[in-house]
Amino acid sequence: MKQVAIIGAGAAGLMAAEMLSQAADVRVTVYDSMPSTGRKFLMAGKGGMNISHAENFEKFVTRYGTKQAQLEPFLTAFTPTDLRAFLSELGIETFVGTSGRIFPKEMKAAPLLRAWLHRLRSRGVQFAMRHRWLGWQNHDTQKLIFDTPTGEKIVTADVVILALGGASWAKLGSTGAWVDILQAEGVQVETLKPSNCGFDVEFGEFFKNRFAFQPLKNVSLKVGNFSQKGDLMLTENGVEGGLIYAASALLRDEIEKNGTATFYLDLFPDKTHGQLLQKLSKPRSKLSNAQFWRKQIGLEGVKAGLVREFLSAEFLNSPEKVTDMLKNLPLTAIAPRPIDEAISSAGGVNFSELSPDLMLKKLPNVFCAGEMLDWEAPTGGYLLTACLATGRAAGLVVLSH
Ligand SMILES: Cc1cc2nc3c(=O)[nH]c(=O)nc-3n(C[C@H](O)[C@H](O)[C@H](O)COP(=O)(O)OP(=O)(O)OC[C@H]3O[C@@H](n4cnc5c(N)ncnc54)[C@H](O)[C@@H]3O)c2cc1C
């Protein structure tokens, strides 16, 4: 009987187990350092569990940017439609939201995980929790060393699937400690960096005290060729939220290159410059700026605060200057928030180290899947879909080996 060790009980590892659990001549054990499975998967469920996206597949695969070519075969073999069918078979019905995002009807991960684990166990998959993988004994890829509550343990496996995740939210298990282990075996791993993350922006103390943790709704963000409408959140350090995450790879790379990254907000994307200017040019009689802005264009709260923060006081009475600021407010990101706070990680095992079926060329019979591979994607269900698709591929190839 072939012994397969899957290390990492997240989306990718469980999907690999799913594939292997269907074979009679394979014994599958899933190891994880945490006391229970799928901690990050459950955390994703807290945000509604956006598991995939229903947009046209040609568009869908472009979301993986420079790694589209590497991921496309796995995503073609396991499309968002296949993912929905898989969930349905588990008893989890899904729906497509107005934005095209796919969610389980219950908007939760726990029922899905429960049903899935139940099926895996009933098919004989074993789970060994509180097993922290430390590497290989004497570089022998069949001899895995685990730190367990009863001390160090050596486990022998014919095949190993690594599904160790990235390095965000370390308290959920994915610490990125595997990077050193693989690098010590000569595997090229791209530095893990924050992806879908917030950024530090220098705001004055008054502004921070007044507006931290307030949402900034219905704005448009521009940086380079990127332009998107959405919402963001002001934090005590800067900005975060969906719209910022969507631009985060661009901002992060720009900061890496030039030290800072300036992006531009249009605070009234549904009104033209001319429309705003016309209203702000009306006579204001004795109204204060705050009263006049509110009356003419509904400018108040955090949006008005941003104008006051970035436009010098001498120009606050100038309709032209205020309009310019409303349509093109520059914010300078000075650093991405630490990787631990990010939704996901960029970087990971370089695809050149992998065979087309995800085996490490330098370590025969060792496969990799999920977020630990060198790709990134925006939020929108793209992350989980690619983790599941690569986990599936690794499981299937081990079956056929
Ligand atoms: C707050 C939040 C919300 C999110 N929301 C969404 C969403 O709505 N949609 C979406 O698509 N994506 C979302 N994501 C991202 C998504 O959850 C991850 O990309 C995905 O779960 C990664 O799956 P994975 O199996 O590759 O890794 P993980 O789920 O991180 O699993 C890796 C596992 O390996 C284990 N491990 C690591 N090192 C070791 C070791 N040395 N020994 C033993 N075990 C080890 C860890 O304990 C962990 O269980 C969200 C992420 C966060 C943090």
The ligand as an SDF file (V2000), in Angstrom:
LIG
                    3D

 53 58  0  0  0  0  0  0  0  0999 V2000
   -9.0220   36.8510    6.6800 C   0  0  0  0  0  0  0  0  0  0  0  0
   -8.9100   36.0750    5.4000 C   0  0  0  0  0  0  0  0  0  0  0  0
   -9.9980   36.0080    4.5450 C   0  0  0  0  0  0  0  0  0  0  0  0
   -9.9000   35.3180    3.3470 C   0  0  0  0  0  0  0  0  0  0  0  0
  -10.9790   35.2580    2.5360 N   0  0  0  0  0  0  0  0  0  0  0  0
  -10.8970   34.5990    1.3550 C   0  0  0  0  0  0  0  0  0  0  0  0
  -12.0200   34.4920    0.4970 C   0  0  0  0  0  0  0  0  0  0  0  0
  -13.1420   34.9100    0.8470 O   0  0  0  0  0  0  0  0  0  0  0  0
  -11.8540   33.8810   -0.7090 N   0  0  0  0  0  0  0  0  0  0  0  0
  -10.6570   33.3570   -1.1070 C   0  0  0  0  0  0  0  0  0  0  0  0
  -10.5550   32.8300   -2.2230 O   0  0  0  0  0  0  0  0  0  0  0  0
   -9.5820   33.4060   -0.2900 N   0  0  0  0  0  0  0  0  0  0  0  0
   -9.6790   33.9980    0.9170 C   0  0  0  0  0  0  0  0  0  0  0  0
   -8.5940   34.0410    1.7510 N   0  0  0  0  0  0  0  0  0  0  0  0
   -7.3460   33.3790    1.3200 C   0  0  0  0  0  0  0  0  0  0  0  0
   -7.4590   31.8500    1.4390 C   0  0  0  0  0  0  0  0  0  0  0  0
   -8.0400   31.5360    2.6790 O   0  0  0  0  0  0  0  0  0  0  0  0
   -6.0830   31.1930    1.3140 C   0  0  0  0  0  0  0  0  0  0  0  0
   -5.4660   31.6090    0.1190 O   0  0  0  0  0  0  0  0  0  0  0  0
   -6.1880   29.6620    1.2950 C   0  0  0  0  0  0  0  0  0  0  0  0
   -6.9130   29.2060    2.4050 O   0  0  0  0  0  0  0  0  0  0  0  0
   -4.8060   29.0350    1.3100 C   0  0  0  0  0  0  0  0  0  0  0  0
   -4.9680   27.6450    1.2870 O   0  0  0  0  0  0  0  0  0  0  0  0
   -3.7130   26.6930    1.4060 P   0  0  0  0  0  0  0  0  0  0  0  0
   -4.2710   25.3080    1.5670 O   0  0  0  0  0  0  0  0  0  0  0  0
   -2.7500   26.9130    0.3090 O   0  0  0  0  0  0  0  0  0  0  0  0
   -2.9750   27.1440    2.7310 O   0  0  0  0  0  0  0  0  0  0  0  0
   -3.5270   27.2220    4.2310 P   0  0  0  0  0  0  0  0  0  0  0  0
   -4.9820   27.2300    4.2940 O   0  0  0  0  0  0  0  0  0  0  0  0
   -2.7800   28.3340    4.8550 O   0  0  0  0  0  0  0  0  0  0  0  0
   -3.0780   25.8390    4.8500 O   0  0  0  0  0  0  0  0  0  0  0  0
   -1.7270   25.5470    5.1290 C   0  0  0  0  0  0  0  0  0  0  0  0
   -1.7080   24.6070    6.3020 C   0  0  0  0  0  0  0  0  0  0  0  0
   -0.3830   24.1690    6.4970 O   0  0  0  0  0  0  0  0  0  0  0  0
   -0.1340   24.1010    7.8860 C   0  0  0  0  0  0  0  0  0  0  0  0
    1.3050   24.2120    8.0920 N   0  0  0  0  0  0  0  0  0  0  0  0
    2.1160   25.2430    7.7560 C   0  0  0  0  0  0  0  0  0  0  0  0
    3.3800   24.9700    8.0940 N   0  0  0  0  0  0  0  0  0  0  0  0
    3.3670   23.7230    8.6430 C   0  0  0  0  0  0  0  0  0  0  0  0
    4.3850   22.8680    9.1780 C   0  0  0  0  0  0  0  0  0  0  0  0
    5.6840   23.1990    9.1860 N   0  0  0  0  0  0  0  0  0  0  0  0
    4.0160   21.6490    9.6430 N   0  0  0  0  0  0  0  0  0  0  0  0
    2.7060   21.2510    9.6050 C   0  0  0  0  0  0  0  0  0  0  0  0
    1.7210   22.0210    9.1400 N   0  0  0  0  0  0  0  0  0  0  0  0
    2.0600   23.2420    8.6420 C   0  0  0  0  0  0  0  0  0  0  0  0
   -0.9200   25.2500    8.4820 C   0  0  0  0  0  0  0  0  0  0  0  0
   -1.2110   25.0340    9.8420 O   0  0  0  0  0  0  0  0  0  0  0  0
   -2.1550   25.2690    7.6050 C   0  0  0  0  0  0  0  0  0  0  0  0
   -3.2340   24.5470    8.1640 O   0  0  0  0  0  0  0  0  0  0  0  0
   -8.6840   34.6890    2.9830 C   0  0  0  0  0  0  0  0  0  0  0  0
   -7.5890   34.7420    3.8450 C   0  0  0  0  0  0  0  0  0  0  0  0
   -7.6970   35.4240    5.0560 C   0  0  0  0  0  0  0  0  0  0  0  0
   -6.5070   35.4660    5.9720 C   0  0  0  0  0  0  0  0  0  0  0  0
  1  2  1  0
  2  3  1  0
  2 52  2  0
  3  4  2  0
  4  5  1  0
  4 50  1  0
  5  6  2  0
  6  7  1  0
  6 13  1  0
  7  8  2  0
  7  9  1  0
  9 10  1  0
 10 11  2  0
 10 12  1  0
 12 13  2  0
 13 14  1  0
 14 15  1  0
 14 50  1  0
 15 16  1  0
 16 17  1  0
 16 18  1  0
 18 19  1  0
 18 20  1  0
 20 21  1  0
 20 22  1  0
 22 23  1  0
 23 24  1  0
 24 25  2  0
 24 26  1  0
 24 27  1  0
 27 28  1  0
 28 29  2  0
 28 30  1  0
 28 31  1  0
 31 32  1  0
 32 33  1  0
 33 34  1  0
 33 48  1  0
 34 35  1  0
 35 36  1  0
 35 46  1  0
 36 37  1  0
 36 45  1  0
 37 38  2  0
 38 39  1  0
 39 40  1  0
 39 45  2  0
 40 41  1  0
 40 42  2  0
 42 43  1  0
 43 44  2  0
 44 45  1  0
 46 47  1  0
 46 48  1  0
 48 49  1  0
 50 51  2  0
 51 52  1  0
 52 53  1  0
M  END
$$$$
